Amino acid sequence: MYWPGGPYHFVAIALGILFLASVLGTPAFVTLGGAALILFWGVDQPIAAIPIAHYALVTNPILPTLPLFTLAGYFLAEGGAARRLVRVFYAMFGQFRGGPAIVTVLVCAFFTSFTGASGVTILALGGLLMPVLTGAYYSEKDALGLLTGSGSLGLLLPPCLPLIVYAIVARVPIERMFLGGIIPAFVMMTATAIWGVRRGSASETAVHRFSWGEARSALWEAKCELALPLLAFTALFSGLATPVEAAALTALYAFFIQAVIQRDLTIIRDVPRVMAECGLLIGGVLLILGVSLGFTNYLVDAEVPTHAVEWTTRTVHSPFLFLLLLNVFLLVVGCLMEIYPAIVVEVPLLVPLGAAYGIDPVRLGIIFLANMELGYLTPPVGLNLLMSSYRFRKPVPEVLRAVFPVVVVLALGVLLITYVPALTTTLPKLFGY
């Protein structure tokens, strides 16, 4: 049958239908996989590249770090670790004006770094931290904004899931990505905490008296959870274990302290449920990554990265201007795409561009992920907005207004990370990576 306009016309129609389906709520993996199938069909290329790319992903030797580190975070989130850590940080920092804001930032960053999902952090900690903030005379609006914004702070802290995914896609050693994210993560955390402290000092914040007895008791109760990052880092950077072995040891330790020592989780009833919830998250991520890699293969076959490098280097001559345009582009991407498909689709395009301007791939990755932190807080995709709306029973526009000042603060942090390369490159160089 003859189709007016030829096959290219049909490809455009098919992509238009797929776009409409995506707007109406089609899952991300259907959109990306469908786009790859249509585009490969349009150039009369075999679609075998899509399952081959998925197979290459699932056989990647570093891939098991994704579910193992995430499982450790889920054990913490589902057990009593949240309550114990809030008690520790409140005992240590509650005596300062704005102390509850510091507690919120530290605990949220800790949990997100292990779960890899800021929405889980908001759901797990919202009920604990909201009374702490409102009890310290923070307005409901400020408390809501601080909790929503803090949920994504741990994305740059190892062993967070997006750091591992970026390392796999960009083919960067995972140890370099972990080290490169530490200082920028603390920059974002410090900026958010300062905003929270200033909002607290503007109100009649009740100052909590410091007690050595309470501090010692809280530290002793949470000693096992506080040792978890130390265990993970020691195993990973001592050379005694591979990244996968370090992740497995971390997950086993988290299971042991929550199910055996603290007994917050029952082995028969709770542990299988937590593992199933973690599996659903990781399964969804892997499905999205697999079909996204198929779409990326089409872009590579069509030489899109090569043409992008040629056009950009011919048009933009200043690395300073390139980084500014990159931030603007990534902010738009963060508003429209979830973080994992964004990594798989955009990173293969951006790494050659970064190399053309002499930008280290680890630095480029941290800039990318720092912008994605903002994506969690910006509509229409912003996951933290939706989770906060659900958790605190507030309309999304109200949550957006509450978190807007935090978004501005984090945007300033992104600019600082972008234009001060030492923040990202110092630790990898110091450790010889």
N, C-alpha and C positions, 0 to 999 in steps of 0.2 A: 504493500500500500504506500502510495506517495504521501509524504507529509510536507505541507507547504513550509518553505524556509529551510528544509533539510534537517538533519539530526541535531545541529546546534540549536535550532529553534526549539526542538523537543526538549533538549537539555535545559534550556532556560525555563520552559514551562514546568518541567519536573522539579527544578530547584525552587521555583516560585511556590509550587504546591507544598514542598517540604518546609519552606520558610513559614508558610501559613500554618502548617501543622505544628511547628515549633512554637509559634506565638500562642497557639491554642493549648499548649501544655505537653507536647510530645517530649519524652525524656531526652536528655542531652546525647546519650549514646546512639539513639535512633537518628537524631539530626546529623551527627558527625559521620556515622556509618553510612547513612543514606546519601549524604553529599559525596562521600568517597565513591560509592557504587555508581552514582549518576555520572560523576566526572570521569571515572575510568571508562564507563560505557561510552561516553561522548567522544572520547579519543580512540575508541576501539582497542582498548588495552585490557588484558585479562584481569579479572577482579581477584585473582589469587593473591595479589599483594596485600590485601586486607587480612585474611587469616594468617598469612606468613608473618606479617608484622605483629599480630596478636601472639602468635607462637613464640616469636623472638622475645617478646616482652615477658611472657610467663616462664621462659627458660633462662632469663637473665640471672646470673649467679648472685646478684645483690638483692634481688626482689624479695626474698623472705624477710629482710629487715622491715619491710612495710607492715605486714600483719603482726610481727613479734613486738616491735616497739609500741604499736597501737594497742595491742592486747594488754601490755603493761599499764598503759594509761587507762584503759577501760576497767581493769581490776581496781585501780586507785579510785576512779570516779564512782564506781558502784559500791565500794566499801566505805569505811568510815574515815578514809584519809582526808577528805575535804574538811570535816569538822576538826580533826587534829591539827591540820596545817593552819586553818584559820585561827585556832587557839594560839599556836606558836607565834605566828606573825603579829597577832594582836598583842600578845604578851611582850613582844620585842619592840614594836613600833607604836602601840596604842597610846603611849604617853606623849607622843609628839602631836602638835596641832596639825590636823590633816592626816593623822596616823591611820584612820580607817581607809582612806584613799590609797595609802601605800600598801596596806594589807590586801586590798582588792586587786591592785595591780600585780603584786607578787604571787598571790595564790592563783589568779586567773592565768598568768603567764606560765606558771609551773604546770598546771593541768593541761593547757592547750599544747604545750611542748611535747607531752607524752600522748595525748589522745589524737592530736592532729586535726581535731574538729572543734572549732570555737563554739559551735552550737551546743555541743555536749557540755562544754565548760559552763555556758550560761544556764543550761538546764540543771546541771549538778550543783552549781554554786549560788545560783540566784537566790534561792530560799534562805541560804545561810548569810549571804553578804548584804542583802537589801536591809534586813533589820539592823545590822551593824552600822550601816551608813545613815539610815534614818534616825537611829538611836543617838548618833553623834550630831544630830541637828542638820544634816545635809537635807536640802530640799528634795522632794521626790523626783523632780526633773533632773537635778544634778546626779542623784544616785542612779537613776535609770540610764543616763548618758554615760556615766563612768563604767557601770557594769557592762553595758552593750559594747562600748569601745574597748574595754580591757579584754574581752573575750578572744580577740584575735592577736593579742600581743605576743603570744608564745610561738607564732609561726616562724620566727627567725631563730628560735632557740633549739639546739639539738636535743633530742632526736626527732624533731617534728616531721610529719609525713611529707609536706611539700618540699622540704630540703632534700629528702631522699629521692622524690620523684624528679626534681630538677636535676640532681646529680646523674640519675639514670638517663634522662633524655639528652642532657648536654654532654654526657660522657666526661664528667668531672669526678675525680676521687671524692667519695662521700666524706672522708675525713676533712678535706679542704672546705667543703661546703659547711660542715658543722662548725669548724673553727671560724670561718668567715662570717657566720651569722651571729656570733656571740656578742661582740661589741655593738653592732647595729641594733640588736635586740634590746640591749640595755639603754641605748639612746632613745628608742621608742618608749620603753618602759619609764625611763626617767622623765621624758617630756610629759607623758600622761599623768604620772604621779605628781609632778609640779603643778599641773593644772588642777588636779584634785586637791592638793594641799591649799592652793590659793582659794579655791571655792570653799574649803573648810574654814580657812581663816577669816573669810568674809562673813561667816555666820558665828553663832555662839557655840562653837564646838566644845563639847565636854571633854576635858583632858583626862585621860586614863592614867592613874598612878602606876608607875613601874614597881613591880614586886619581884625580887629575886626568887622568892619561893614559887610564885606562879610561873615565872620564866623557866626555872629548872624543871618543874613538874610538866609543863607543856613540851619542853624539849625532850624530856625522857619518854613521854607518851608517844611522840611522833618521831623518835630516833630512827626507826626503820624506814619510814618514808623519806626522811631527810637524807638518808644514806643512799637512796636509789640513784640520783644523778651521779654521785661520786662513783658508785659501782659501774654504771654505764660508761662513764668517761675513762675510768681506769682500765676497764677491759678493752675499750676501743683504741685508746691512744698509747697504751703501754706496749703494744705489739704482741701481747699474749693471746689475743683472740682476733679473728676476722670480724668485720662488721656484722655478719650474720650470727656468729657465735656470741658476740657482745649483746645483740638484740635478744637472742634466745636466753641468755643468762639473766638479762633484765626482766624479761617476761616471767621466767621461773621465780625470780626473787619477789616480784610483785605478787604473784600468785601465793607464794609461801607466806609472806607477811600478812596478806589480807585473809587468807583462808585457814592458815595454821596458827600463826602467832596471834594476830588480833581477832581472828574468828568472826570477822564482819561478813564473810561470805561462806555459805555452806557448800561443801564440795558436791553434794548430790543435787541440790536444787539450784543454787545461785551460779556456780561456776559454769555449767553448760549454757545457762541463759546468757551470761556475759560474753562467753566465747561466740555464741550465735549472733549476738548484736554486733560484736566486732567483725565477725565474718561478713555480715550484711554490708557494713560500711566498706570494708576492703574489697569485697566482691563488686560493689558498685563502682568503686574507684578503678579497679582493674578493667572492668568492662568498658568504662569511658576511655581509659588510656589505650586499650587495645584498638578500638575503632578509630580513635584520634590518630594513632600511629599510621593506620591505613590512609587516612586523609592526608597526613604529613607526607607519606610516600608519593601521593599524587603531586603535591607541591614540589617535591624534589625532582620527580620525573619531568615536570613542566618547567624546571629551572627557575622557579619563582624566587628562591633565595639568591641565586646568582644575579638575576635581573634587579632584585631589590637592592643588593649591594652596589651594583653599577649605578643605578639611578640615584641612590642616596649619596654616595661619595661624590658624584658629579654635581649634585644640587646643594648639599650641605658640606661646607668645608671646615667648620669649626667643631671640634669634639664637644665643647661647651654647649653649643646650640643643638647638637645631636642629642645630648643627654636630656636637655630640656624638652625637645620634641618627643623623645622616648618616654619621658614621664607623662606627658599629655596623652600619648597613644595608649600607654598602659593603664592610665586612669579610665579611659573609655573602654578598654578591654575588660577591666575589673567591674565596670558597671554592667556589662552585657554578657559576660561569660563566667561560668564557675571556674575555680582556680585550677582544677586538674586538667580539663580540656584546654584551658588557656595555656598551661605549661607545655603540653604536648604539641599544640598547634603553632604557638607563637615562638617558642624557644628555638626550634630549628631555623626559623627565619632571622631571629635576633642575634644568635651567636656569631654567624658570619659578619653581620653588621658591626657588632662590638669589636670583633677582631680587626676589621678594616680601620677602626678608629683607635686601635691599641688598648681596648678596654679588656681587662682580665675577665675570663668567663665566670669566676667566682663573684667578682664585684658586680658583673652584669646580673648574675642570678640573685644576689641579695637586693639589688635595685628592683628587679622584677617582682620578687616576693614581697618587698616592702610596699610596693604599689598594690599588690593583691590584698594586703591587709586592709587597705582602704576600700577595696572592692567588697569586702564583707559588710561594709557600713554604708554602701551607696545603692540606691534603687536602680533598676528593678530587681536585680539578682540578690542584693545584699542579704546573706543568710542570717547574720546577726540581728538585723532588723526584724526578720520574721520570727526568729527564735525568742527574742525579747518580747515581741508583741504577744506571742503565744504564752510565754512563761509568766509575764506580769499582767496579762490581759489588758493591754493597751493598744489603741489603733496604731498602725504602722506610721502614719504621719506624725503622731505624737512622739513616738520613739525616734523618728528621724530628727525632729526639732531638738530633742533632748541630747542626741549624740553629735549634733553638728559642731559644737565647739571642740569636741574631742577629735573629730575629723580634721578640723583646721590644724590642731596641734600635731597630729600625726603626719599631715601633709608637710608641715615644716620639718619634721623629723626625716621624712623621705628626701627632701631637698638636701638636708645636711649629709645624709648617707650617700646621696648621688655625687656631691661635689667635694667630699673629703674621702678620697680613696683609702687613706690609711686606716679608716675605721673598719674596712673590710679585709684589707691585705696584711695587716700587722701580725695577727695571730697565726695565719698559715705560714708566713715567712719565719716567725719565731720558732715554730715547731718543725720547720724544715719541709713543709708541703708546698 
